[in-house]
Amino acid sequence: MRRSTRNYARSGSGRRLSRVRPTNRGGGGGRVPRFAKLAGTLEWRNCVVLWVNVGGADYANLFLDGGRRMTWFASSRHHAESPIVQRLLASAAATAAAAATATGADAHHRDSVLLFCRLPGQPYVCCGRLAYLSHNPSSSPLKFEWLLLDAPQLLGGDTPGSQHFAALLRASHPHPPS
């Protein structure tokens, strides 16, 4: 990885987000993190990254509402009690609590959730920050629905990532396989 992207995450608009540092689970000490791509997640000290495949017959992850929302199916190894699922749900609860306050004072206590998507066999595209909308704890694998906070910039067509995002949207099939 290039040094400029190793320690910082960027939103879909190219805006620098907070400095990210790997947890012990995702690497550490300034090393490039290693992760199992089949897990679909990577934990950092202050965020969780979702690595999502779209557009293949084997993937049920869908963009909805013109790219403003997305369904994500967790790995079959993840269940409602998995630490990563609990972390995602805790982040969602903190987001809801911050939204309920006039000042949003609790917003700094939540982890960011970042989305990277790719077409089969292609490089990942940063799709920005996510906000939790819902999940189905009885589905297997667990199904989440996320709001893409940076969708306006990605859909605007005036950023370099817009073309890549548009390709992801075109490839996202309209209905999940049965």
N, C-alpha and C positions, 0 to 999 in steps of 0.2 A: 504494500500500500504506500501511496505517497504520503509524506510527512504531513501535508496540509489537511488530509482527510483522516489521518489515523486517530487523532485525539478529539476531533470535533465532529458533531453531526450537523448536517445542514437540512433545512426544510426544503420542500419542493420548490420554493421560490428562490433558493440559494442563500437565504438568510442563515447565519450561523446560529445554531442552538447552543445549549449549554455544553461545556466541556464534558466529554464522556470518559470514564475510567473503568476498565474491566473489573468485575468482581473476581473472587477466587474461582467462581464457577466458570467464568468466561475467559480467563487468562489473567495476566497481571504484570506488574513491573515494567510497563511500557512495551511489552511484547505484542506482536500481532495476535489477536485472539484466534483460537481454533474452536470450531464447533461442529457438531454433527448436523449436516444439512437436513437430514431426515427429521430432526427434532423440530425444525422450523422456528426456533427461538434462540436468542442470545441475550443473556443478562449482563448488564453493566451496573455500575454503582448507582447511577441515577436514571437509568432508562432500561427498557426492554425493547429489543428489536425483533420484529416478526419478519421472517424470510418466507415469501409466499410465491408459489408457482401458479400461473393462470394460463388459460388457453389450451390446455391439453385435455385429451379424453379422460385422463386419470385424475383431473383436478376439479373439485367442485367449488373452489373459491371464486366468488363472483363480485364484480363491480355493479352497484345498483344506483338508481337515481342519477344516471348520467355521469357516474364516477365520483359522486359525493359520499357514497357509503360503500362498504364492502363486507362480504361475509368471509369469515376465516374459520376453517376447521382445524382444530388443534391436532397434534400428532396423536396417533392411537395410544401412545404411552401416557398421554396426559389425561387426567381425570379431575373431578371437582376438588379433590384434596391435594393434588399435586402442588408443590411449592410455587411453580411458575404460574399456575392458574390462580392460586391464592394471591400472588403478587399483582397479577393483572386485575383481579377483582378489588383488591385493596386500593389500587390506583384509581379504579372507577369510583369507588366510594369516596375517596378524597376529592375527586373532581366534582362529584355531586354535592358534597359538603361545601366546597368553595363556591360553586355556582349558587348555592342557597344563601350565602352571606352577601351582604351589600358590597363588601370590600374584596371578596375573593381571597381573604387572608390565609386560608389553608392551602392555597394552590401550590406553594413551595414545598409542601410535605408529600406531594405525589410524585411518582415516577412518570416520566414521559414514556409513551409507547410510540415507536417509530416503525414505519412500514417500508419494506423493500420488496418489490415484486419482479418477476421475470417470466418471460415466455420460455417454453422448454428449450434447453440448450443455449440460452442467451444470457448475457450479463444482467445483474440486478439493476433495477431503476429505483432511486429514492422517491417514494411517494409521500414523504412528509410525516407529520404527526397525526396520531389517532386519538379519538375520544370514544370511550365505551358507550354503546347504545343498549346492547342486550346480549344475553347468552342463553343457551338451552342446556341446563345441567343434565337433562335426561337423554340427550342425543349422544350417540357414539359413532364417530368422535365428537367431542364437544364442539358446538357451533357458536361462534361469536358474531356479532354485528358491530362494526366500527364506523364512526364518522370520520372522514378524511378532512382534517382541519385546514390543510393547505390545498384543497381541491380548487378553490377559486384561482389561485396562481397557476396550478397545473392545467386547468381548463382554459385559461386565458389565451394560450397560444403565443405568448410573447416571451417565454423563457425557453432555454435549451431543453429542459426536461419535458416540456409540453408535447413535443413530437413523440418522445418515448412513451409518455403516459398515454397518448392517443392510441398508440399501437397496442398497449395493454388492454385498453377499453375495447378496441375492435375485436381482440382475441377472446375476451371474456364471454363465454357462451351464455345465452339468455336463461337457461334453466339448468339446475344441478342434475347430474345423472341419478337415476333411481337406485 
